[in-house]
Amino acid sequence: MKHPNEMLQMGIIGRFYLNNSSQRNYIISCLADCSRKIASRSSERKWSVDVLNVLEDWIITDGNPRKILQDSNKQFTSRIFYDFLVHNQIKDKLILNSYPQLQGKVEAYNKIVESEFIALEDIPNIDEGKQKYDMFVKAYNETREHECINGLTPSELFLQRFITSSTHTITNQKSVTYVGN
């Protein structure tokens, strides 16, 4: 995709456990296809409402996406998830669970999280884990340069494409007060 919010990929990592805990944990993510910018949260559950909380985080900071690409797990096929998409005029594109390569960008992010966060961080409790993960996401978006996006960070590319799209849209609009042919 070439434009911000043209399509988001959503995915869930988990279940994983913190040190000395039997509590299940998950990481729910939504990633911009055009820039790799991510909105993501650590969660003790992976219900539809938890998935929607992450999508709402995205919408609050970056606006409504046109389309969501997600697998057919029940969190993404529930009535509440579908109703939210319809209400916000977001198209959904389900993929079969047997084709995760269609969600290659969010799957690549999930591997980064597993190898660079979950495997390496010492997380003594859920609150500290959430705080550390929020810092990881911020660093991923704002300081981690990606070769596949010309050495830019996801936030830089998202902003660059947003400005380009906005300028293009503005220059092609006619005045609302224009009268005539």
Secondary structure, DSSP 8 states (H G I E B T S, - for coil): --STTS-EEEEEEEEEE-TT---EEEEEEEEETTT--EEEEEES---HHHHHHHHHHHHHHH---SEEEEE--HHHHSHHHHHHHHHTT-EEEEE-TT-GGGGHHHHHHHHHHIIIIITT----SHHHHHHHHHHHHHHHHHT--BGGGTTB-HHHHHHHHHHHHHHHHHHH---TT----
